[in-house]
């Protein structure tokens, strides 16, 4: 027999049966080749060459045939799953070891059969698995289309506040005007800066990003302005600073409010003269760069209190872009969740996961004090820690569940409390009015609708002065 024998079928699905047991070929022809475009491989080493030539949608792997070792077969399953998450993988074995089926599932097998195999049953199971996988692929494609539709550069969102951000980016991208991005921590200010650059004439030039709050105070001046050899202890060689490195491109200073007044003065001089002088240097160098800054602080209050120079404030605050917190971006949480699920499932080579509707609804209602960064970290954690394709409410952090419950209770009973009798009376009257409207004012019919006796209906109508 040839190493690979292909039996054409009328159906489009391409599958491969991988086993050294050639006695299975008649049943493969009878039950599989009639439904699928089937390739028989008598050696696992032929899988990769076949995949390079045939767009296989499913592989039926006899894991006992991989060097006569189930562990080697499991590793082959893992490799196939890592290579293509969309392949339908069916594992076959002659072993009745209970743990082997679990290990095969963990390795990536969609289905598991113990010999002797009923190939008629295998055909039905495989057909269902292929149909299910086809639906999953189509759903993922549609979700990716939605995300693509509501994305802008690397920013994700379709809410009105985000559309205003996109509009502002497009308006400022083509100029060299200084821009300041304002918003809470974790909202994605650097992504906005990168979007401005990506759409502007400096997109192929250096983009130097500096988190001013992350640099130690004794190093930040040398990091920004550079230094000459011997300028201070440890300065063994001359080095350009971040400002100099941004020549021709863009300098992004995040958390600019953390700069000391001394550094603010030096930065102001750079912006006014378009030159930079290294620490220990005697000459200045002409620099051309666009400045984009970001902050989550109230700079106006810092100016009033003398912690931020007023002249520097007006230099950098030419065009402000206000990035909304996630709690104000109605409708964006599902898009972001889908985006992060796709990223981290792919990054960890895991099958696609999704959220139960109730769990997703709880995420939408959450306040997200840490904004998009907090949501991203949660999705990354859930992708790694939740087994199986479905993430439910039981997997969510207790704090998020508690906040959701507390919010519902607050809607029922505000902090100032309620008048219980008045609330019950209001509800009773509302039901009575609704029933009377539904029955055109007929009290007997309304009583039937409310499942109460006519005498009680008349009493309640007199009590609330309804129906004449």
C-alpha positions in Angstrom: 0.0 0.0 0.0 1.2 3.5 -0.7 2.2 5.8 2.2 -0.8 8.0 1.5 -4.0 7.0 -0.4 -6.6 9.7 -1.2 -10.2 8.8 -1.8 -12.2 11.6 -3.3 -15.7 12.3 -2.1 -18.5 14.6 -3.1 -18.4 16.7 0.1 -15.9 19.5 0.5 -14.6 18.7 3.9 -11.0 17.4 3.8 -10.0 14.9 6.5 -7.0 12.6 7.1 -7.0 9.2 8.9 -3.6 8.5 10.5 -3.0 4.9 11.6 -0.5 2.1 10.9 -3.5 -0.4 11.1 -4.2 -0.8 7.4 -7.0 -3.2 8.2 -9.1 -0.2 9.0 -8.9 1.0 5.3 -12.1 -0.9 4.1 -14.2 0.8 6.8 -12.6 4.1 6.2 -13.6 3.7 2.5 -17.1 2.6 3.4 -18.1 5.1 6.1 -15.7 8.1 5.8 -14.7 8.4 2.1 -18.4 8.5 1.2 -18.9 11.7 3.3 -15.5 13.4 3.2 -12.6 14.0 0.9 -10.4 11.4 2.8 -6.7 10.9 2.9 -5.3 7.7 4.5 -1.8 8.1 6.1 0.0 5.0 7.4 2.6 7.1 9.2 2.3 10.1 11.5 5.4 11.6 9.9 3.3 12.3 6.8 0.9 14.6 8.6 3.0 17.8 8.1 3.8 17.2 4.4 0.1 16.5 3.8 -1.0 19.7 5.6 1.4 21.6 3.4 -0.5 20.4 0.3 -4.1 19.7 1.5 -6.3 22.1 3.5 -7.3 19.5 6.1 -10.3 20.3 8.3 -10.1 17.2 10.5 -7.5 14.6 11.5 -8.3 11.3 13.0 -5.1 10.2 14.8 -4.4 6.7 16.1 -2.3 7.8 19.0 -1.0 4.2 19.5 0.6 4.5 16.0 2.9 7.3 17.0 6.1 5.3 17.7 3.9 2.8 19.6 3.7 5.2 22.5 0.5 7.0 23.7 2.6 9.8 25.3 4.2 10.5 21.9 0.7 10.5 20.3 -0.5 13.0 22.9 2.4 15.2 22.1 1.5 15.0 18.4 -2.0 16.1 19.3 -0.6 19.1 21.3 1.5 20.1 18.4 -1.4 19.9 15.9 -3.6 22.0 18.2 -0.9 24.6 18.7 -0.4 24.8 15.0 -4.1 25.2 14.1 -6.9 25.8 16.7 -9.6 25.2 14.0 -8.6 21.6 13.2 -11.1 19.0 14.4 -8.9 16.4 16.1 -10.2 12.9 16.9 -8.0 10.6 19.0 -8.2 6.8 18.6 -6.6 4.2 21.0 -6.8 0.6 22.0 -6.0 1.5 25.6 -8.7 1.5 28.3 -6.7 3.6 30.7 -9.1 6.1 32.3 -6.6 9.0 32.4 -5.8 8.7 28.7 -9.1 10.2 27.5 -8.7 13.2 29.9 -5.1 13.6 28.8 -6.1 13.5 25.1 -8.8 16.2 25.7 -6.3 18.4 27.5 -3.9 17.9 24.6 -6.5 19.2 22.2 -8.6 16.3 21.1 -12.2 17.2 20.3 -13.4 13.6 20.3 -12.0 10.3 21.7 -12.7 6.7 20.5 -11.5 3.4 21.9 -11.0 0.5 19.5 -12.7 -1.4 18.0 -14.1 1.7 16.4 -17.7 1.9 15.1 -16.9 3.9 11.9 -20.5 4.6 11.3 -20.7 6.4 14.6 -17.4 8.1 13.9 -18.8 9.4 10.7 -21.8 11.0 12.5 -19.7 12.4 15.3 -17.1 13.8 12.8 -19.8 15.5 10.7 -21.3 17.1 13.8 -17.9 18.3 15.0 -17.1 19.8 11.6 -20.5 21.6 11.4 -19.9 23.0 14.9 -16.4 24.1 14.1 -17.7 25.8 10.9 -20.2 27.7 12.9 -17.5 28.7 15.5 -15.2 29.9 12.7 -18.0 31.9 11.1 -19.0 33.5 14.4 -15.4 34.4 15.1 -15.1 36.0 11.6 -18.2 38.0 12.3 -16.9 39.1 15.7 -13.6 40.1 14.1 -15.5 42.1 11.5 -17.4 43.9 14.3 -14.2 44.7 16.2 -12.6 45.9 13.0 -15.6 48.1 12.2 -15.4 49.7 15.6 -11.6 50.1 15.9 -9.4 53.0 15.1 -5.7 52.2 14.9 -5.2 50.1 18.1 -8.1 51.8 19.9 -11.3 49.7 20.3 -14.7 51.3 20.9 -17.9 52.5 19.2 -19.3 54.7 21.9 -20.0 58.4 21.3 -17.2 59.5 23.6 -14.7 57.4 21.7 -15.9 58.6 18.4 -15.1 62.1 19.6 -11.6 61.0 20.4 -11.2 59.4 16.9 -12.4 62.7 15.4 -9.9 64.7 17.4 -7.0 62.4 16.5 -7.8 62.8 12.8 -7.9 66.6 13.1 -4.5 66.9 14.8 -2.6 64.1 13.2 -1.4 66.0 10.1 0.0 69.0 12.1 3.0 69.5 14.4 0.9 71.2 17.1 1.6 70.1 20.7 -1.2 67.8 22.0 -2.0 66.8 25.6 -4.0 63.7 26.3 -6.0 63.8 29.5 -7.7 61.0 31.2 -7.7 58.6 34.1 -5.0 56.0 34.6 -5.5 52.9 32.4 -7.6 54.6 29.8 -5.0 54.1 27.0 -3.4 57.5 26.6 -0.3 56.1 24.9 -2.5 54.3 22.3 -4.0 57.7 21.5 -0.5 59.2 21.1 0.5 56.3 18.8 -2.6 56.7 16.8 -1.8 60.4 16.2 1.6 59.5 15.0 0.4 56.6 12.8 -1.9 58.9 10.9 0.6 61.8 10.6 3.6 62.6 8.5 6.1 61.4 11.2 4.8 57.8 11.2 8.1 56.4 9.9 10.2 58.5 12.2 11.2 57.8 15.8 8.5 57.6 18.5 10.1 58.0 21.9 7.8 57.2 24.8 8.8 58.3 28.4 6.9 57.6 31.5 8.1 60.5 33.6 6.7 59.1 36.9 8.5 55.8 36.4 12.0 57.3 36.2 14.0 57.9 39.4 14.3 61.7 40.2 18.1 61.5 40.2 18.2 59.9 36.7 15.3 61.6 34.8 17.3 64.7 33.8 20.1 62.5 32.3 17.5 60.3 30.6 15.7 63.3 29.0 18.6 65.5 28.1 21.5 63.1 27.8 25.0 63.5 29.1 28.6 63.8 28.1 31.4 61.5 29.2 32.5 62.4 32.7 29.6 64.7 33.4 28.9 62.8 36.7 30.0 59.7 38.5 29.2 56.7 36.4 29.0 58.7 33.1 31.7 56.5 31.4 30.4 57.3 27.9 28.5 60.1 26.2 24.8 59.3 25.6 22.0 61.1 23.8 18.8 61.7 25.9 15.3 60.9 24.9 14.6 64.4 23.5 17.6 64.2 21.2 16.6 60.6 20.1 13.2 62.0 19.1 14.8 64.2 16.4 12.6 64.2 13.3 9.9 62.2 15.1 7.7 62.4 18.2 8.4 62.7 21.9 5.6 61.4 24.2 5.9 62.4 27.8 3.4 60.4 29.9 2.6 61.7 33.4 4.2 65.0 32.7 2.8 66.4 35.9 5.4 64.4 37.9 8.3 66.5 36.6 10.0 68.7 39.1 9.9 72.5 38.7 13.6 72.5 37.7 13.0 70.0 34.9 9.9 71.9 33.8 12.0 75.0 33.3 14.6 73.1 31.3 11.8 71.4 29.2 10.3 74.9 28.6 13.6 76.2 27.3 13.9 73.2 24.9 10.4 74.0 23.5 11.1 77.7 23.1 14.5 77.4 21.5 14.1 74.0 19.8 17.6 73.0 21.1 18.9 70.6 23.7 22.1 70.6 25.7 23.5 67.5 27.2 24.5 67.5 30.9 28.2 68.4 30.9 28.0 69.7 27.4 29.1 73.1 26.2 27.1 73.3 23.0 23.4 73.0 22.1 22.0 70.8 19.3 19.1 71.8 17.1 16.2 69.4 17.6 13.0 69.0 15.5 10.4 66.9 17.2 6.6 66.9 17.9 5.7 66.9 21.6 2.7 64.9 22.8 2.1 64.8 26.6 -0.3 63.0 28.8 -1.5 63.3 32.4 -4.2 62.0 34.8 -3.7 65.0 37.1 -5.5 68.3 37.4 -2.8 70.5 35.9 -4.9 73.6 36.5 -4.9 73.0 40.2 -1.2 72.3 40.1 -0.6 75.6 38.4 -2.7 77.4 41.0 -0.8 75.8 43.8 2.6 76.5 42.2 3.5 72.9 41.5 3.4 73.3 37.7 4.7 76.2 35.7 2.0 78.3 34.1 4.1 79.1 31.0 4.8 75.4 30.4 1.1 74.6 30.9 0.2 77.0 28.0 3.0 75.6 25.9 1.8 72.0 26.1 -1.9 72.6 26.5 -2.5 73.7 22.9 -4.8 70.9 21.8 -6.3 68.8 24.6 -7.8 65.4 23.9 -10.0 64.0 26.7 -10.0 60.3 26.9 -13.2 59.0 28.7 -13.1 56.5 31.5 -14.4 53.0 30.7 -17.6 53.6 32.8 -18.6 56.3 30.4 -18.1 54.3 27.3 -21.5 52.6 27.0 -21.4 49.6 24.8 -17.6 49.3 24.5 -17.0 46.6 27.2 -18.3 43.7 25.0 -16.0 44.8 22.1 -13.0 45.1 24.4 -13.8 41.7 26.0 -13.9 40.0 22.6 -10.7 41.8 21.5 -8.8 40.7 24.6 -10.2 37.2 24.5 -8.9 36.8 21.0 -5.5 38.2 21.8 -4.8 36.2 24.9 -6.3 32.9 23.7 -4.0 33.2 20.6 -1.0 34.3 22.6 -1.4 31.3 24.9 -2.3 28.9 22.1 -5.6 28.1 23.7 -9.0 27.3 22.0 -11.3 30.3 21.7 -13.3 31.2 24.9 -16.4 33.2 25.4 -18.4 34.7 28.2 -21.9 33.6 29.3 -24.4 36.5 28.7 -25.0 37.0 32.4 -21.3 37.2 33.2 -20.8 39.7 30.3 -23.7 41.8 31.6 -22.0 42.0 35.0 -18.8 43.2 33.4 -20.7 45.9 31.5 -22.2 47.2 34.8 -18.9 47.3 36.6 -17.4 50.7 37.4 -13.8 49.7 36.3 -11.8 52.1 38.5 -8.7 50.8 36.7 -10.3 51.4 33.3 -9.3 49.4 30.2 -6.1 48.2 31.8 -8.1 46.6 34.7 -10.4 44.9 32.2 -7.5 43.6 30.1 -5.7 42.2 33.1 -8.9 40.4 34.2 -9.5 38.8 30.8 -5.9 37.7 30.6 -6.3 36.0 34.0 -9.6 34.3 33.1 -8.2 33.0 29.8 -5.4 31.3 31.7 -7.3 30.1 34.8 -10.7 29.0 33.4 -10.8 25.5 31.9 -13.2 25.0 29.0 -14.5 27.4 26.4 -17.2 29.1 28.6 -16.5 31.8 31.3 -19.4 32.2 33.7 -20.4 34.3 36.7 -18.8 31.8 39.0 -15.4 32.6 37.5 -15.6 36.4 38.1 -13.8 37.9 41.1 -15.8 38.2 44.3 -15.3 42.0 44.4 -17.0 42.5 41.0 -19.9 40.2 42.0 -20.3 42.0 45.3 -20.3 45.4 43.6 -23.0 44.2 41.1 -25.2 42.9 44.0 -24.7 46.0 46.0 -25.7 48.2 43.0 -28.9 46.2 42.6 -29.7 46.6 46.3 -28.9 50.3 46.2 -31.5 50.7 43.4 -34.1 49.0 45.6 -33.2 50.8 48.8 -31.2 54.0 48.6 -29.0 55.2 51.5 -31.7 57.4 52.9 -34.1 54.5 53.0 -37.7 54.3 51.9 -41.2 54.5 53.3 -42.3 50.8 52.9 -46.1 51.4 53.2 -45.9 54.2 50.6 -43.9 52.1 48.2 -46.3 49.2 48.5 -49.3 51.5 48.0 -47.6 53.0 44.9 -47.0 49.5 43.4 -50.6 48.4 44.2 -52.1 51.5 42.5 -49.9 51.1 39.5 -51.0 47.5 39.0 -54.7 48.5 39.5 -54.4 51.3 36.9 -52.7 49.0 34.4 -55.4 46.3 34.8 -58.2 48.8 34.4 -56.6 50.3 31.2 -56.2 46.8 29.8 -59.9 46.0 30.4 -61.2 49.4 29.4 -62.3 50.2 33.0 -64.2 47.0 33.7 -63.4 46.1 37.3 -64.6 42.5 37.2 -62.4 41.8 34.2 -59.5 43.6 35.9 -60.0 41.5 39.0 -59.7 38.3 36.9 -56.5 39.8 35.3 -55.0 40.4 38.8 -56.2 37.1 40.1 -58.1 38.7 43.0 -61.9 38.5 43.9 -64.3 41.3 42.7 -65.0 42.5 46.3 -61.3 43.1 46.9 -61.0 44.8 43.6 -63.9 47.2 44.5 -62.3 47.9 47.9 -58.9 48.7 46.4 -60.5 51.0 43.7 -62.3 52.9 46.5 -59.0 53.0 48.5 -57.0 54.5 45.7 -60.0 56.4 44.1 -59.8 54.6 40.8 -62.4 53.9 38.2 -65.2 56.2 39.4 
